[in-house]
């Protein structure tokens, strides 16, 4: 025991003197050196199993009656894409406010359109540009709960021409409030039904 005690004193002296390698060598002779920990490979995360994100709980409506911040003409729809909110201006200085989903990066836009037509439980025909990006999509989908356009659609026109953009419901309610679409404005189905009943063909839509 005295010999071992003397060895620890010698190792400590070597370490203090700046010779940690020699100190470790002496300890290893007696099987006392600590074993190095094996480092995880740098790409460990790449091989870790990925879980699908759970769909967060969503309300059935986001509609609120507030003082109108847009000061737009009554009956005008104003969409703030940065805030991801839609306002319907009322005659009394108030507005209905709804949360919406907007275009993802590269698909945002600004401008003035009008509602050119309205449809309940609309069918969906993906445009050619979308099919080029996503050839796995169906060429046609009948209206219904699984349809990406949801319960209602209001088709946005530029003059007499369909711009290709819509205000519509969604079969993915957890995306409301996110920048996820190809430029369309998404709403909860209960919200889009409410808005649909409040506006008419010809309504001005300002996207900012």
Rosetta blueprint (number, residue, H / E / L):
1 X L
2 X H
3 X H
4 X H
5 X H
6 X H
7 X H
8 X H
9 X H
10 X H
11 X H
12 X H
13 X H
14 X H
15 X H
16 X H
17 X L
18 X L
19 X L
20 X H
21 X H
22 X H
23 X H
24 X H
25 X H
26 X H
27 X H
28 X H
29 X H
30 X L
31 X L
32 X L
33 X L
34 X L
35 X L
36 X L
37 X L
38 X L
39 X L
40 X L
41 X L
42 X L
43 X L
44 X H
45 X H
46 X H
47 X H
48 X L
49 X L
50 X L
51 X L
52 X L
53 X L
54 X L
55 X L
56 X L
57 X L
58 X L
59 X L
60 X L
61 X L
62 X L
63 X L
64 X E
65 X E
66 X E
67 X E
68 X L
69 X L
70 X L
71 X L
72 X L
73 X L
74 X L
75 X L
76 X L
77 X E
78 X E
79 X E
80 X E
81 X L
82 X L
83 X L
84 X L
85 X E
86 X E
87 X E
88 X E
89 X E
90 X L
91 X L
92 X L
93 X L
94 X E
95 X E
96 X E
97 X E
98 X E
99 X E
100 X L
101 X E
102 X E
103 X E
104 X L
105 X L
106 X L
107 X L
108 X L
109 X L
110 X L
111 X E
112 X E
113 X E
114 X E
115 X E
116 X E
117 X E
118 X E
119 X E
120 X E
121 X L
122 X L
123 X L
124 X E
125 X L
126 X L
127 X L
128 X H
129 X H
130 X H
131 X H
132 X H
133 X H
134 X L
135 X L
136 X L
137 X L
138 X L
139 X L
140 X L
141 X E
142 X L
143 X L
144 X L
145 X L
146 X L
147 X L
148 X L
149 X L
150 X L
151 X L
152 X E
153 X E
154 X E
155 X E
156 X E
157 X E
158 X E
159 X L
160 X L
161 X E
162 X E
163 X E
164 X E
165 X E
166 X E
167 X E
168 X E
169 X L
170 X L
171 X L
172 X L
173 X H
174 X H
175 X H
176 X L
177 X L
178 X L
179 X E
180 X E
181 X E
182 X L
183 X L
184 X L
185 X E
186 X E
187 X L
188 X L
189 X H
190 X H
191 X H
192 X H
193 X H
194 X H
195 X H
196 X H
197 X H
198 X H
199 X L
200 X L
201 X L
202 X L
203 X L
204 X E
205 X E
206 X E
207 X E
208 X L
